[in-house]
């Protein structure tokens, strides 16, 4: 499928035919010396591959930490109250798309941190840098080639 230049690429951006797996780009074999190094490495790796990774939550459990990361458009738009919620689905301007991508890091007994890919899949297209690695979808300025 090729989009013509007069079509809006945003109309097609959210829904690839198959989910895109990006879990392999994150180093799950390395032990990070502290939480700051872990966060820095995850964000840097994500940005190199056009994935804007955000901190989702941090939980301290039995003396060890548990750090969750997500993609910045994960989740869905939250209405401020039930009065704001429309009876039918409408465009809100939110770019959130319920992306299932999640990473989890766990603090170890020796004080280091270990990274795990909880779900490496994206349900939307991401930037051209990763598409070159994936080779399933190549995104050009105004053309999407499947």
N, C-alpha and C positions, 0 to 999 in steps of 0.2 A: 504494500500500500504506500503510495506517495501522495503527500499533501501538496496541493498547489499553493503558490505564494499568497493567494487571496484568502485562503482558509486560515483560521486562527489556530495555531499550534496548541494553545492552551486548552482547546476543546478536546484534544486527543492526548494531552500530556499525562493525565492521571491514570489511564487504564491500558497498560500493556497487555498483550494476549497472555503472557505467562509472567509470573513474578520474577523479579531480578534478584539473584542471590549475590550478596556482597559480603557474606560472612568470612570468606576466604582471605580478604585483604587485611584483616586484623590479626595481629600476632598473639595467638593463644598459647604459644610455647614459652614465652618469656615471663619471668617473674620480675615485677616492678618493685623497686626498693621502697617506695612509699606511694600514698594516694595521689599526691601532686604529680609525680612522674607518670602515673597511670593516666590521669585525666589529660595531661599534656599530650601524651603519646596517642591516646584514642582520638582526641580532637585533631591533632596534626595528621594522622593517618586518614581520618575522614575527609578533611579538607583537600588532601592530595588527590582524592578520588571523587571530589564534588559531593560529598555527603556531609551535611552540617549536623554533627552529633551534639546533643545537649545532655546535660545531667538531668535525669528523671527524678531520682530519689536516692537518699542515703539512709541506711538503717544500721545501727550498732546492735549486734546480736552476740551475746555471751562473750563480750570482750573483743569480738572480731567484727569488722565492718562489712557491709554489703552495699555496693555501689551499682546503681542501674543507670544505663544510658539509653537514649532513644533518638530518633531522627526528629528534627525540629518541626516537622509537619505531622508527627504522630498524633493520634487522638482525634477527637471530633469537636466541632464548634459547640461550646456550652452557652446556652441561653441564660441570661441573668435571672430570669424568673419564668414561671409558667405563663405569665401574662405576655411575655415577649415571644414565646414559642408559637410559630405559625401552625395552623391546622394542616397545611400541606408543606412539603419540602420546598424551600425557596433558596435563591442565591443569597448568601450572607456576606460575601466578600472574604470569608475565611479560606485559607489555602490548606487547611487540615484535611487529611484524606484517610484517616484510620490506618496509617502505615504500621504493619506489625513488627518492624525492625526493632530489636532490643539487644543490648549487650549487658552482661552482668559481670561484675568484678567482686571477688571475695578476698578479704584479708586473711592471711595465713598465720600459723602459729609463730613463725620466725619474724613476723612484721612485714613481710613482703605481700604483694598483691598479685592475684592470678585473674586473668581475663577469660571469660567464656562467652561464646556467641549463643545467646538464648534463641534468637530468631534472626537470621541474616537476610531475610527476604524483604523486598520492597514491592508494594502493589501499584507502583507508579513509575513513570520514567524519571531518571535522574540525569545529571549532566553528561556531556559528551566525553569527558575524560574516562569515566568508567565504561561507557559504551564501547570504547576502543578495546578495552580489556575483555569485555563480555562478548563482543562481536555479534550479538543477537540483534541489536538495534544500533543504528548509527544515526545520530542527530546532527543535522547541519542547521544553518541559520533559520531557514524557513521550510525545510524539508525533513520528513521522517521517512526512512527507508526500512521496510521490514524484510 
